[in-house]
Amino acid sequence: MKEGIIPEPVLAMPEPTLAMPEPVLVIAMAFLLVALVLTLFRLVKGPTMNDRILAMDLTASVAMGFILLYSMVLREGMYFDIAIVIALVSFMGTVAISTYLKIRR
């Protein structure tokens, strides 16, 4: 190797690009959209408070599904952390509301 010449890095990280989603991902997003619409219908129309709590929990799960599919389209793994945080907050919220309703009765 000659003196004064800086070698170029062997492994350079490519710039993230928005790739064309695969048909499976598009179909999965369509199913998640249908699930979200049905869940929001149950949230508004639900006859009991338990139905509404379940619908809120399912809405958080569907949102996690959208985030995970979006991360697969972008080929970025950093969005998995967001899905984990949503799952934890959703679980704590469901437990808190259920405990409140149990004490109230």
N, C-alpha and C positions, 0 to 999 in steps of 0.2 A: 504494500500500500504506500502511495506517495505521501510525503509530508505536506500538510496544508490543505489537503482535500478532505472535506467532510463527507462521509458516506451517507447516502440516502437511506432512509429507514426501509427495512425489508418488508415489513408488514404495516401497511397504512390502512387505517380504518376508512371504509368508503362512506361517503355522505349518505345519510338516510334519505331515501326517496319514497314517495308515495307510489307503491306498486299497484298494478291492476289487481283488484281482489279476485280470488278464485271463485268459481261459481258456488262452491260449497259455503263459503263465507257469506256470500250474498243471500243464499237461501236461509242460512242460519239467522242473519239479521232480519229477514222477512218474518221468520217464525217468532223471533224475539219481539218484533214490532206488534204482531198479532197478540202475543202474550201480554204485552204492555197495555194494549187497548182493552183487552178483557179484564185485566187487573184493575185498571182505572175505572171501568164500569162497575166492578164489584166494590171498589172503594167508595164510589158515590152512592150506589144503590143498596149496598149491603144491609140486610135487615137488622143485624145485631152488631154490637161493638166488636165481638170476636172476629166477624167477617172483615171488618175494616182493619183490624190489627193485622190479620193474615194478609190482606191485600197490600198494606204498607210494607210488610216484610218481603212479600213477593216482588214488589216494585223495586226494592233495593237489590234483590237477586237478579232481576232482569237488567237493571242498570249495570251491575257487575258484569253480566254477560256481554252487554254492548261494549263496555270498556275493554274486556279481554279480546273480543273479536276485532276491535279497532287496533289494539296492540299487535294482533296477528297480521292485520293488513299492513301496518307500518313496519312490521318486523322489529319492534322495539320492546324490550322486556321491562322497561321502567314503569309501565302502566300496571303491572301486576301488583305493585305495592299499593296503588290506589284502590284496587279491588279488595285487597286484604283489609285496608282501613275501613272501607264501606261495609264489609262483612262484620267487622268487630263492632262498629257503631250501630249497625242494624240489630245485631244480637243483643247488645246492651240496652237499646231502646225497647226491643220487644220484651225483654225480661223486666225492665222498669215499669212499662205500662201494664204488663200482666200482674206484677206484684201490687201495683196501685189498685187495679180493679179487684184483686183478691181481698185486699184490706178494706176497700170501700164497701164490699158486700157484707 
